[in-house]
């Protein structure tokens, strides 16, 4: 049954979720990446994007995600239309992958950026990658080169990181350096190993 052994991995923009996913993978946890699935589905439906948003958002049969992102984060109606089109397809694909993972009867992660916002997945447990908002803003500006106005507009489309932290089953703190983050990830993996028996080989 899909999602039975799933743990949602979530956080906010620039909290370091991708880095955490990589570190947890290196420590032996299996991960389904919703963003990777979303990017694939978006490219597979580039014709729909071209029709609804314009020729300039598709290059070599691939969607120009940064350009499209600027439009949808500035236009709530466009964002809603895109999500209504994509989310059912993304969820169906994740469900197929989840069903495969559940056969192993051992916990695995599904990296879902908007897990709490959409409430689309019947997953009991979650781990939130936490960074205080001021540090979140600093990291995002440094990484993406957006203006503070653009940053705030994007962050405000998501649930406040403090609220996500409060809702989480577990929290991985990413408010310090990489060494600290590695220790946080290793501790989380040890927690999962202590809670569940070894997976079947």
N, C-alpha and C positions, 0 to 999 in steps of 0.2 A: 504494500500500500504506500503510495507516494507520501512524502513528508513525515513519515512515522519517526524516523531517526534523525531528521534534519534539525540543525541549529542555524538560525538566521544570523549572518554576520552583517552588521550594518554600522552606520555612523553618520557623518555629515561631510559636506564638501571640504576637502583638504584636511581631514582628520587623520589620514594615513591608512585608510582601509585597504588599499591595494598592497601597500608594504606589509601590513599585517597578514593579509591573505597569503602572500609569498612566504613569509616566515612560518606561518602555520603549516603550509604545504611542505616546507623543508623539514618540519618536525613531524611529518607523517600523517597529517589530517587531509582527508579528501575534500575538494572544494568544487562547487558548481558556481560559475561566475555569471551572474545575471547580466552584467554589463557587456561581456563578450557575446553572449547570446543576443542581446539587444542590438549590438552593432551589426552582427551577421544578418539579423532579420531586417534591420533598417536598409542595409545594402541590397538585400534580396527584393525589397519593395521600393527601390529607387524610382521606378516608374510612377508609383503613387506619390512620392515626394515631389517629383518633377511636375506632376499634374496639379498638386495642391499648393505648392510653394513657389515653383518656378524653376526654369532650366538652370539658373545660376547655382542652385544648391546641389547639383549632381555633376560630378566630374569623373569621366572614365568609368561610368556605371557604378560609381560609389558616391555615397552621400557625403557632402562636405559638412561634417558634424559641427565644427566650430561656428561656421557661418549660420547654419540652421539654429544652433543653440542661441545665438544672439537674438534671433527673431522670436523664438518661442518663449524665451524668458522675459521678453519685453511685451508679449502679447498673450494674455491669459486664455483667450479664445483659441488661438492657434495651438497653444500648449495642450489645451484640453482635447482638441481634435486629434493631434498627433498621438497623445496618450491613449485615447479611445481606440485608435487604430492599432497601435503597437502592443499595448499591455496584454490583451487576450492571447496574442500570438506568442509573446515572450513567456507568459505563464504556462501555456500549453507545452512549450519546448522544455521549460524547467521541470514540469511535472513528469515528462518522459524520462529525463535524466535522473530525477529524484527516485522514480520507481526502480530504476536500475541499481541505484546506490542502496536503497532500502533492503534489497535482497541480501546484502552482506550483513544486515542486522547489527550495524555499528554506527555510532554518530558520525555525521559529516556536516560540512558547512555549505550553506547557500548564501553567496554574497549578494545581498539585496539592498541597494542604496535606499529605497523608499519603503522598507518593510513596515514601519509603523504608520507611515502616511497613507498607504493604500489599503492596509489590512486585507490583502488579497490572498494571503497564504496561511493555511491552518497549521502553523508551526508554533509549538509550545514554548520553546526556549530560544533565547537570543543572546548574542554577545555584541556589545557596542564598543567601537573604537572611539575613545573620548579624547578630545582636545578642547581646552577652554576657548570660548568664542573669539577672544582677542588674538590668541595664537593662531586660531583657524584662519582669521582674516589676514594676518601677516603672512602665513605660509601660502595662502591662495594667491595673494597679490604678487609674491615673489615668484611663484611657479607659473602663473598664467599671464601676468602683465596687464590684468584688467584694472579699470578704475575702481575706486572704493564703492562708487555708486552701483556699478555693474556687479561687483562682488556681493554687496548687500542684497541686491535684487534676487540674485541666485540663491543665496543662503536663506533668504526669507521665504522661498518656495518650499523649504523643508521644515520639519518640526525642529524646535529649538534643541540643541545638543544636550542641554541640561535635562530636558524632559525625556529624551531618549535614554540618557544615563539612568534616570530614575525607573524607567520601564524595563530595563535590561535584566536578564538573569545573571549575566556576568559582564564585567567591564574590563577592557584592556586600555590602560592609561598610556596615551602618547603625548604627554605634556613635557617630556624631557628629551634625552638624546637617544640615538639608535641602540646603544648598549642597554639602556633602561627598557626600551621597547622589546628588545630580544628577550630580556628576562621576563617581562610581562607575558609574552607569547608562550615561552617555555612553561611558565607557571600555569597558564590556561590549559595547555596540552596535558600537563600532569594532573590537573583537576579532572579533565575528561577521562583520562586513563584510570583514575581512582574511582570514578563513578560507574564505569562500565567495564565489563569483562573484555578480554582480548578478542579482536575480531577473528572470525573463522577464516582459515586459509584455504 
